[in-house]
Amino acid sequence: MADNSCDEDNFYFGRGIATKQPSRPTVLHSHPDVLGPDPLTLYMPWISRWKKESWPQTRSEVGRFGEDLVAELAGDLGFETLGRNWRCPSGELDLIVRGADEVIRFVEVRTRTGPRYGTPAESVIPSKLARLRRLGGAWLAAHRDFHGDVAFDAVAVEKDGEDEAKLTWLWNVL
């Protein structure tokens, strides 16, 4: 029987095992046209850019801080923000954006200040993805004037050093 454990590598949902070693790509990484850019290369230019004198302390402040960073990054990448913190009885969508390709992207933001409970990317579990899909459908039902393709992304925001945040955009997690 095959061993599907991830060992000490990072596991990116929808992509398989990903490492920082370019000599060890996965089969899924060889299809960027289907899955989008490799999540390990996208965030590098922005690491030193996101600085703050002190990180927020409460859980809600940390989440809001991460969402603010991702919203700013999305704007810098040319996305139009269609909604932030959109709520319905089923839950909340962190960010809804549309790019130049007219694809509507539902973005789940996961922020962590330390490794105690794993990385933010590891917290994007199947139940959260199912909720993201349901909420995306609810948003589309409430906004019938939007048509076209949709995508579901996650952005991992983690504390990197004393005052920096590392953002990793995980494209097409569903």
C-alpha positions, -999 to +999 in steps of 0.1 A: +000+000+000+014+035-009+025+058+019+007+091+014+023+109+044+038+143+038+069+137+061+084+171+068+075+187+035+046+212+031+014+199+017-006+223-005-042+212-010-049+205-047-012+204-056+004+175-037+037+178-019+056+210-024+091+217-013+115+246-016+139+224-035+135+230-072+148+195-080+118+179-063+087+191-081+055+171-080+036+159-110+009+185-102+034+213-103+042+205-139+007+217-150+006+254-142-019+261-169-044+240-149-035+250-113-020+285-117+014+297-106+034+276-081+026+290-046+062+289-036+073+315-061+045+340-060+050+356-026+088+361-026+088+398-040+064+409-012+081+394+019+100+425+030+073+449+019+047+440+045+061+455+077+043+466+108+056+480+141+039+453+161+016+424+152-019+425+166-025+404+197-061+391+197-074+364+173-098+388+156-072+415+152-047+389+137-074+378+112-083+413+102-046+422+098-041+393+074-072+402+054-061+438+051-027+427+038-043+403+012-067+430+001-039+454-005-019+427-023-049+418-045-051+455-055-014+456-063-018+425-085-046+443-105-077+426-090-109+446-085-124+440-051-160+430-053-165+423-016-149+419+018-162+401+048-194+392+030-218+375+054-248+352+050-264+327+074-239+300+063-208+320+072-184+347+058-163+351+027-131+370+034-125+385+000-141+384-035-121+398-063-122+399-101-091+400-123-085+412-159-095+377-171-130+384-156-127+354-134-144+359-100-122+346-072-134+337-038-104+340-014-101+324+020-074+342+041-056+321+068-033+340+091-010+326+118+015+343+141+034+311+149+039+275+141+021+261+172-010+250+153+007+244+119+011+267+090-018+288+076-018+266+044-022+235+065-053+250+080-071+250+046-088+216+053-115+199+032-143+211+055-132+248+051-130+243+013-166+228+013-177+259+032-159+282+008-177+265-021-211+268-004-205+305+004-193+312-032-226+297-045-246+318-020-227+350-031-234+342-068-271+336-060-273+370-042-254+388-070-271+375-102-255+403-123-221+386-122-216+358-148-186+339-160-160+317-145-152+314-108-122+302-089-115+295-052-082+305-038-066+306-004-039+330+009-016+320+037-003+349+058+023+340+084+046+360+107+081+359+094+105+373+119+097+401+143+078+425+120+073+409+086+045+389+071+049+363+044+020+359+020+015+328-001-013+329-027-026+293-033-044+294-066-074+272-075-076+252-043-109+238-055 
